[in-house]
Amino acid sequence: MTMRHDVSGLLAAFPATPLGHYPTPLDAAPRLGDALGLDLHIKRDDATGLAFGGNKIRQLEFYLGKALAQNADTILITGAVQSNYVRAAAGAAAKLGLRCHVQLEDRVPLYDECYVNSGNVLVDRLLGAMVHTYPEGEDEAGADARLHEIADEERRQGFNPYVIPLGPGNPPIGALGYVKGAMELVEQLDGPDAIDAFVVPSGSGMTHGGFLVGLRALGVRAPVFGICVRRDADAQAQRIADNCRNVEELLGLPTVVSGDDIRTVDDVLSPGYGRLNDATYEAVLLAARTEGLMLDTVYSGRALAGLVHLAKEGVIARGSTVVFLHTGGTPALFGYSEVLNDRLASAE
Ligand SMILES: *Cc1c(COP(=O)(O)O)cnc(C)c1O
């Protein structure tokens, strides 16, 4: 017997502000499923709505709930140049009438016109965010320190800033959005045993960690595969283990996620964060050409490439019923349009 916890009651203790359209659809994907030999369903969190949607909308509902509870009038966030988080935060700030500083870090060695000016960067500017750049993308501590300097300057000018705390060591508030997302998905399923496997992208791990804690707390036992987008499988597994402990603690849950529950897959990670590989490019085309479904090349396309790999290797058995979490990110496609056009042209 698996114990079910009152997840809804536990979440009610945290301030949240509504930003998205829920529930997001759970769509059958029969043509893509046939191509993979699976009974495939897609949880459409690309369709959360606000400013092109995606998984960050669920996470931001909790951060901005906290910011509003502190009477913040300005929010600050740092991320990669084509960050969906930054873009979603800029959208949330606009909707809530807050000022917004965004810091874009050079994490991907791509400097073409599209990468630097199109996609999410264009949207950030259209949303009215104040854009700063930070050249050392791998220096997380440095980027955070620089953002806090901007916040200090805001305070000197009489504003009340809230820095969205995304670095490790901060409480995993954003993961609560995916505990809630898991709850929403479970409502859409025919019981806790209806699904054989779940597949999600795994970056900061707020999505993967929150989703895993949520599913286990609700008595769903099927494996949750996290497809690595930035770190290798061992480093990512450690991060997810930490996230899960922190989420359980934050919510006041007992341990619901065991060591065996943490499954990370890095077979499609090379050559690294934000850099296109063959498997990801093929997965983006496969989803587009079987379902008319748009994925991006940094996260959701890589996650589907991971699912293709797991199906091909038989780690997920043929005929299994699978839910793939589509986390959005589609505006970033246009940041990669030069790279993608080169690939498309060389295939002709
Ligand atoms: C940020 C992001 C992810 C990764 O989510 P984490 O919670 O950071 O692990 C996946 N997909 C998209 C589209 C994203 O923007």
The ligand as an SDF file (V2000), in Angstrom:
LIG
                    3D

 15 15  0  0  0  0  0  0  0  0999 V2000
   14.1160   25.7480  -17.8650 C   0  0  0  0  0  0  0  0  0  0  0  0
   13.5660   24.7790  -18.8080 C   0  0  0  0  0  0  0  0  0  0  0  0
   13.6530   23.4070  -18.5650 C   0  0  0  0  0  0  0  0  0  0  0  0
   14.3760   22.8390  -17.3720 C   0  0  0  0  0  0  0  0  0  0  0  0
   13.6090   22.9900  -16.2210 O   0  0  0  0  0  0  0  0  0  0  0  0
   14.3070   22.9240  -14.8040 P   0  0  0  0  0  0  0  0  0  0  0  0
   13.2050   23.1270  -13.8610 O   0  0  0  0  0  0  0  0  0  0  0  0
   15.3340   24.0380  -14.7750 O   0  0  0  0  0  0  0  0  0  0  0  0
   15.0020   21.6290  -14.6950 O   0  0  0  0  0  0  0  0  0  0  0  0
   13.0690   22.5430  -19.4600 C   0  0  0  0  0  0  0  0  0  0  0  0
   12.4360   23.0050  -20.5590 N   0  0  0  0  0  0  0  0  0  0  0  0
   12.3410   24.3050  -20.8310 C   0  0  0  0  0  0  0  0  0  0  0  0
   11.6790   24.7180  -22.0820 C   0  0  0  0  0  0  0  0  0  0  0  0
   12.9010   25.2420  -19.9670 C   0  0  0  0  0  0  0  0  0  0  0  0
   12.7810   26.5440  -20.2550 O   0  0  0  0  0  0  0  0  0  0  0  0
  1  2  1  0
  2  3  1  0
  2 14  2  0
  3  4  1  0
  3 10  2  0
  4  5  1  0
  5  6  1  0
  6  7  2  0
  6  8  1  0
  6  9  1  0
 10 11  1  0
 11 12  2  0
 12 13  1  0
 12 14  1  0
 14 15  1  0
M  END
$$$$
